[in-house]
Amino acid sequence: MSRSPDQLELLYRTGSPRRNADAVERTIRALRAADRVEPADAGLVAAARTLARALDHAPNPYVAGNVARVHLEALRLLTSRPAPPTDELDAFLSSLRRTPALRHPEEP
């Protein structure tokens, strides 16, 4: 008697063998088009690509689950940067975020 697959096994078996790698490339292209990926993000981009390939080629559902957890965190970090300012108000608010904290004139 064969056992029925659980949800993780079904998820693991479905889709293209490059499903995650292809999706990461689409995400990176979209982020670059929106100026949300900078040269300093090269390591994070490489990690996201490597994790996507590892997830696509995971030898079993347990490994896939562990890699998926780390991969999702890499994607969260990659997509968490706000979009660049698009108008004067955005530019002003962005400049405030980069300004050192203001001090009271009597504080050292």
C-alpha positions as CSV (number, residue, x, y, z in Angstrom):
1,M,0.0,0.0,0.0
2,S,1.5,3.3,-1.0
3,R,1.1,6.3,1.3
4,S,-0.5,9.5,0.0
5,P,1.8,12.5,-0.5
6,D,1.6,15.3,2.1
7,Q,1.3,19.0,1.1
8,L,5.1,19.6,1.1
9,E,5.7,16.7,-1.2
10,L,3.1,17.9,-3.6
11,L,4.5,21.4,-3.6
12,Y,8.0,20.1,-4.0
13,R,7.0,18.0,-7.1
14,T,5.0,20.5,-9.0
15,G,6.2,23.1,-11.5
16,S,9.2,23.6,-13.7
17,P,12.6,22.4,-12.6
18,R,13.8,26.1,-12.7
19,R,10.7,27.6,-11.2
20,N,12.4,29.4,-8.3
21,A,15.5,30.5,-10.4
22,D,13.3,31.9,-13.1
23,A,11.1,33.7,-10.5
24,V,14.2,35.3,-8.8
25,E,15.5,36.5,-12.2
26,R,12.1,38.2,-12.8
27,T,12.2,39.8,-9.4
28,I,15.7,41.1,-9.8
29,R,14.9,42.5,-13.3
30,A,11.8,44.3,-11.9
31,L,13.7,45.7,-8.9
32,R,16.5,46.9,-11.2
33,A,14.0,48.6,-13.5
34,A,12.6,50.4,-10.4
35,D,16.1,51.4,-9.3
36,R,15.7,49.4,-6.1
37,V,18.9,47.3,-6.5
38,E,22.2,48.9,-6.1
39,P,25.8,47.7,-6.7
40,A,26.1,47.1,-2.9
41,D,23.3,44.5,-3.2
42,A,25.5,42.2,-5.3
43,G,26.0,39.7,-2.5
44,L,22.3,39.6,-1.7
45,V,21.5,39.1,-5.4
46,A,24.0,36.3,-5.6
47,A,22.6,34.7,-2.5
48,A,19.1,34.9,-3.8
49,R,20.1,33.3,-7.1
50,T,22.1,30.5,-5.4
51,L,19.3,29.7,-2.9
52,A,16.7,29.6,-5.8
53,R,18.9,27.1,-7.6
54,A,19.4,25.1,-4.5
55,L,15.6,25.1,-3.9
56,D,15.0,24.0,-7.5
57,H,17.4,21.1,-7.1
58,A,16.8,20.1,-3.5
59,P,17.1,16.3,-3.1
60,N,14.1,15.9,-0.8
61,P,11.2,17.8,0.8
62,Y,13.1,18.3,4.1
63,V,16.0,20.0,2.4
64,A,13.6,22.0,0.2
65,G,11.8,23.3,3.3
66,N,15.0,24.4,5.0
67,V,16.3,26.1,1.9
68,A,12.9,27.7,1.2
69,R,13.0,29.3,4.7
70,V,16.4,31.0,4.0
71,H,15.4,31.8,0.5
72,L,12.3,33.7,1.6
73,E,14.4,35.7,4.0
74,A,16.8,36.6,1.2
75,L,13.9,37.7,-0.9
76,R,12.5,39.8,1.9
77,L,15.8,41.6,2.4
78,L,16.1,42.1,-1.4
79,T,12.6,43.6,-1.8
80,S,12.5,45.6,1.5
81,R,14.2,48.7,0.2
82,P,11.7,51.5,-0.5
83,A,11.4,52.8,-4.0
84,P,13.4,55.9,-4.9
85,P,11.6,59.3,-4.4
86,T,9.2,60.2,-7.2
87,D,8.2,63.7,-6.4
88,E,9.4,66.7,-4.3
89,L,7.6,65.5,-1.1
90,D,9.2,62.0,-1.4
91,A,12.6,63.6,-2.0
92,F,12.2,65.9,1.1
93,L,11.1,63.0,3.3
94,S,14.0,60.9,2.0
95,S,16.5,63.6,2.8
96,L,15.1,63.8,6.4
97,R,15.8,60.1,6.8
98,R,19.5,60.7,5.8
99,T,19.9,63.7,8.1
100,P,21.7,63.1,11.5
101,A,19.4,63.5,14.5
102,L,18.8,67.2,15.4
103,R,20.1,68.3,18.8
104,H,18.9,71.0,21.1
105,P,21.3,73.9,20.9
106,E,22.2,73.5,24.6
107,E,23.1,69.8,24.3
108,P,26.7,68.8,23.9
